[in-house]
């Protein structure tokens, strides 16, 4: 084989290998769409099946967004998720939105720890120390599981109930028309998709 042809083939191989390496490094894109039905139920999908869906996340969130998360409590989150039959990504998303992984977090309303448990609920949730990461995550996961049961697996309603209280959600039978709660559900769902990736 002539040296010139061999050099061209090597050059082509290097170019193709370089392009493949670049493509492998580019994050996959996954558009997420949301839709609120006539009953006020919020739906999320990556494959819209009807015209009412609106683009919610245009592409996979940036690395910066994912890097703000913490892996410090992943083993505890996984244990609690397994114990109560929950998605690891969902539980982690809830913690991200509630406390941004700060085990000493205290809200203006007095909610405590990673999953922001209200003091009046500590006894019912069997939490002695709300600032102990395992106790807090386990108690919050137990409560989320109860909410999912109460709202028949309808995740947006269970999340709204975690934020605004189950009685208010039961009264409306949808996400209540409270902007804070609506934003809360959207944020948890956004991080749920982030952590699933």
Buried (B, 14 or more C-beta within 10 A) or exposed (E): EEEEEEEEEEEEEEEEEEEEEEEEEEEEEBBBBBBBEEEBBBBBBEEBEEEEBEEBBEEBBEEEEBEEBBEEBEEBBBBBBEEBEBEBBBBBBBBBBBBEBEBEBBEEEEBBBBBBBBEEBBEEBEBEEBBBBBBBBBBBBBBBBBBBEBBEEBBBBBBBBBBBBBEBBEEBEBBBEBEEBBEBBBBBBBBBBBBEE
